[in-house]
Amino acid sequence: MGGRPSSPLDKRQQQHLRGQVDALLRNFLPCYRGQLAASVLRQISRELEPREPAGCQLIRSKKLPRVREHRGHLTQLGGHPPRWQPIFCVLRGDGRLEWFSLREEYENGGHPLGSMTLTGYTVLTSQREYLHLLDTLCPVSSGDHTQEEPDPLLEMPVTFPLFLQHPFRRHLCFSAASREAQRAWRLALQGGIRLRGTVLQRSKAPAARAFLDAVRLYRQHQGHFGGDDVTLGSDAEVTAACAASPDAADAVHAAVLAGASAGLRAFQPEKDELLTVLEKTIRPDVDQILRQRERLAGRLRVQVQGPLESCLCRKVDTQLSLVTQKLLSTMEAVLSAVQTLLAQGMDRLSRHLRGSSSGTWLRKEVYSFGEMPWDPELMQTCYREAERSQGRLGQLVVPFGFSGTRSLMFGAQDLAQQLMADSVATFLQLADECLTTALNCTQAAQQLEKVRGRVLKKFQSDSSSAQGEFIRGWLLCIFLPFVLSQREWSCKVVSNGAQVPSDMDINWCPISSCQDSVESLPAATSSQHCKGRFW
């Protein structure tokens, strides 16, 4: 811990870990194949659904979420024995952190001294907080103190520290030259951690949804019903997290990650071919498949509704309203901050248009406005509102085994960034349509005022819909695993007794079908106690 890498693994240890990863993939990939079929079916069925007359009002931004590259001089604790050394650090756009001995080595395309993807890390800027964390993670008996090497962290206080902590990867210890530099690095690193972590959740590809569903079902088969942060990261990183224990050393995690990456790469050609075959197989018979699925779900719904309602009334109702209110207040604060920031940006553009006739200056302001969603300093006011909810929400959901508050916080921040990006794209397009060279500055500013009003109305409509979907989705993530764990025996009985149609062309999964039935219950039930629970 504390930035010291673990010892290399010997051949026996490496072989043992390869065996563990191979066994995990043998058990996981069949579930993944089944969820690919379910995901393709879901995508095709959505294509066939009638479009809602009142859909999204904002124009969808074509810019993908990205990490803004950040670079500068830091000092790093490293080497043997550990000492503070000057380095030049670069945060890449893909969320990878690299460090070089000199800036010139980076500019000349040299190889970095070290590199680390930021998935799963936490940024700490307090030396006392970090040392307390080390004491918690690595308690030492009183008899061992005399044999320890002096820790440079304890001998030399760090004025502007940046500690990157990970549950089972080596820690990284940096120090900035000033408080301003420390803050800029902290915001940049936090943005990289979030975007690296939510890459699967933000993806619209059927394979990404299938992978996440497969991980959830695989872990349920292993007895892990509670929601947590294991699905943060790429597919290989998530697979490695499922295989590694929290106390795994850095070398162990690296070996597991390498094995998971190799296994998933080997599966890639089969996955691509399977997706193509599924598309051709399911699309012609999608109506028949959906009817069979609905009949089966109906039979399961009848059998699970009574026990489900009983479980909800006895164990969920007491906390449901508190959790819902906390989620609602959090999202209202986040979206209010986004709206305020958006309005300020549009007002700033209008003021510059009225007060300056310089086309170069105006283009610069328009560019800055377009970059708002990716500016960690500006968006921090929105992100902070999501961070404030973690402690209280975590306490509320402890009885239900939910430990995914970090994923929830990241999801709220991702939503804030996406709505900001869509709003900015909408404003720029509408402004481009209404502004012409025939308008003077005053007339152009008046047109922008009208566009401002239209964009804010569209934002309020879309943010209201997004807030409802966000709250309902996370209520299901919090409470559904708990309900499934409580009804595990009943669901197995139902699944074992159900007759699966022999002519279905998808890999039918009993637990998944049970869950689909559970998810549809709140909208279908007429019970006063269950009605509107997840609305």
Buried (B, 14 or more C-beta within 10 A) or exposed (E): BBBBBBEEBEEEBBEEBBEBBEEBBEEBBEBBBBBBBBBBBBBBBEEEEEEEEEEBBBBEBEEEBBBBEBBBEBBBBBEEEBEBBEBBBBBBEBBBBBBBBBBEBBEEEEEBBBEBBBBBBBBBBEBEEBBEBBEEBEEEEEEEEEEEEEEBBEEEEBEBBBBBBBBBBBBBBBBBBEEEBBBBBBBBBBBBBBBBBBBBBBEEEBBBBBBBBBBBBBBBEEEBBBBBBBBBBBBBBBBBBBBBEEEBBBBBBBBBBBBBBBBBEEBEEEBEEBBEEBEEBBBEEBEEBBEBBEEBBEBBBEBBBEBBBEBBBEBBEEBBEBBBEBBBBBBEBBBEBBBEBBBEBBEEBBEBBBEEEEEEEBEEBBEBBBEBBBBBEBBBBBBEBBBBBBEEBBEBBEEBBBBBBBBBBBBBBBBBBBBBBBBBBBBBEBBEEBBEEEBEBEEBBBBBEEBBEBBBEBBEBBBEBBBEEBBBBBBBBBBBBBBBBBBBEBBEEBBEEBEEEEEBBBBBBBBBBBBBBBEBBBEEBEBEBBEEBBE
